[in-house]
Amino acid sequence: MTGLVVIGASYAGIQSALAAREAGYADDITVVCDETWLPYQRPPLSKDFLLGVTTEDHLVLRNEAFFKKERIDLVLGHRATEIDPAAKRIRLDDGATLDFDKLVLATGSRARRIAVPGADLDGVCYLRSVADALDLKARLARASEVVIVGGGFIGLEVASSAAKLGKKVAVVESVMRLLERAVCPLVSGFLHTTHLKAGVDVRMGESVVAMEGNNGRVAAVTLASGTKLPADLVLVGIGGIANDDLARAAGLKCTNGVVVDEYGRTEHPDIYAAGDCANHYNRFADGWIRLESVQNAQDQAKAAGFAIAGRHGPYDTVPWFWSDQYDAKLQIVGLSARHDRMVVRGTEDEGRFSVFMYRGENLIAADSINRPGDQLACRRLITAGVSPTPEEAADPSFDLKSLVKTIGKASTPRGNS
Ligand SMILES: Cc1cc2nc3c(=O)[nH]c(=O)nc-3n(C[C@H](O)[C@H](O)[C@H](O)COP(=O)(O)OP(=O)(O)OC[C@H]3O[C@@H](n4cnc5c(N)ncnc54)[C@H](O)[C@@H]3O)c2cc1C
């Protein structure tokens, strides 16, 4: 068999296959994945799925009939173990081989493991897959004291779900603010307060040094300060690691992920990578970056799928992301690391505000709590390099949509010149 082979059947894998088809790729397409489930949505796993609002049936992205219609063969429950770039062949865990004309690596990322004594006790969990989520959900139903290690997105979303389910929850974070690398201090503070109000015990500047057990089951988490937090369930959410091992072993360039260009191409002319496993130059970051988001996985994979079919359009989307915790819908657009000024639109007290972040005169990012309209406008504005003045952004009566309407019309761009 030749044609397009994709490793990984999640957002990036499926999108690359569909984009190739959409752009006219007529040859065989085979998508291999080590998970046995039909491709599914991951974001609800830490949110509605744990709460029982969504079941596994509703997570499915596309059904079997859809893949049949698109002539995409799914090979589920099999892991790719080797890539031979010279022979253009991959090997699966059962010894079978697949030849390819084009290959997409969409292997995603995995949860970083915690290396402390007791980390392998029963009840110490991670959350990446639907299998993890089913296990976590069953354990949550029986648990009473839950400790979350890591105040990142997955940790805080699980904390929110567990608190909503009436569990006693503690969050342990080693730095001094939640989501430090992802959101501005105001939003960190707002979410911190929201968790405290929900009764969550938030421990900042604390690190876990050991897990204590009782008959092989986790019973407590010991912090560097000497504090022991009782726990019958521990969820570790301390970040993700790119699944770039296959690519590394095949001699492809990897630096915190498989290095790709704006079309998702690796150094090998017929091998592409996209999504959580890929590292790319991003103009909005002004540097190389590996993103873990649905937006990045889908948009980057689309560029790769199109390029495979001969339609070249670079991946150039402003990064955006969302997270749901309690009644707060957090949305982020742009990459704020280089900002030197911020202004607030709306009020924190009402739980509806956006923080607009600037570098010089240029709007580069916005974090919003329950203000989706600001996010939609900012996606367009940041992409086009059009900035409201900080005074306009801070004035809730200033119509951002009217500024969006000027995009493409103005002879002299405002900001980002
Ligand atoms: C609990 C949770 C909540 C999230 N919430 C949000 C959110 O609210 N918003 C947001 O934007 N993003 C969220 N994300 C992140 C988002 O889900 C990921 O960025 C996205 O799934 C990345 O897609 P991907 O296709 O690159 O990789 P993945 O979704 O990681 O899929 C990669 C697939 O490849 C398989 N695979 C890996 N190696 C091999 C191999 N050698 N052979 C065969 N198969 C292999 C993996 O098992 C997996 O099925 C969340 C993630 C998790 C885990």
The ligand as a Gaussian input file, in Angstrom:
#p B3LYP/6-31G(d) Opt

LIG

0 1
 C       -7.799000      16.795000      29.220000
 C       -7.414000      17.755000      28.132000
 C       -8.102000      18.949000      27.984000
 C       -7.772000      19.835000      26.968000
 N       -8.472000      21.007000      26.847000
 C       -8.204000      21.838000      25.815000
 C       -8.969000      23.020000      25.611000
 O       -9.881000      23.325000      26.393000
 N       -8.678000      23.798000      24.532000
 C       -7.674000      23.484000      23.659000
 O       -7.448000      24.211000      22.673000
 N       -6.915000      22.379000      23.846000
 C       -7.161000      21.549000      24.895000
 N       -6.402000      20.423000      25.071000
 C       -5.256000      20.183000      24.175000
 C       -5.698000      19.538000      22.880000
 O       -6.570000      18.459000      23.140000
 C       -4.467000      19.074000      22.117000
 O       -3.689000      20.213000      21.813000
 C       -4.850000      18.343000      20.852000
 O       -5.541000      17.151000      21.171000
 C       -3.620000      18.026000      20.027000
 O       -4.009000      17.274000      18.921000
 P       -2.941000      16.357000      18.173000
 O       -3.693000      15.691000      17.071000
 O       -1.722000      17.121000      17.851000
 O       -2.450000      15.265000      19.239000
 P       -3.220000      14.309000      20.273000
 O       -4.617000      14.780000      20.500000
 O       -2.296000      14.194000      21.419000
 O       -3.294000      12.928000      19.480000
 C       -2.177000      12.192000      19.100000
 C       -2.631000      10.759000      18.871000
 O       -1.538000      10.004000      18.334000
 C       -1.437000       8.762000      19.021000
 N       -0.058000       8.287000      18.901000
 C        1.054000       8.799000      19.471000
 N        2.139000       8.088000      19.099000
 C        1.705000       7.116000      18.265000
 C        2.362000       6.059000      17.560000
 N        3.677000       5.890000      17.612000
 N        1.603000       5.237000      16.807000
 C        0.245000       5.391000      16.721000
 N       -0.420000       6.369000      17.375000
 C        0.309000       7.223000      18.131000
 C       -1.834000       9.144000      20.435000
 O       -2.197000       8.024000      21.228000
 C       -3.019000      10.051000      20.157000
 O       -4.201000       9.310000      19.959000
 C       -6.705000      19.516000      26.085000
 C       -6.002000      18.319000      26.238000
 C       -6.353000      17.429000      27.234000
 C       -5.591000      16.133000      27.382000

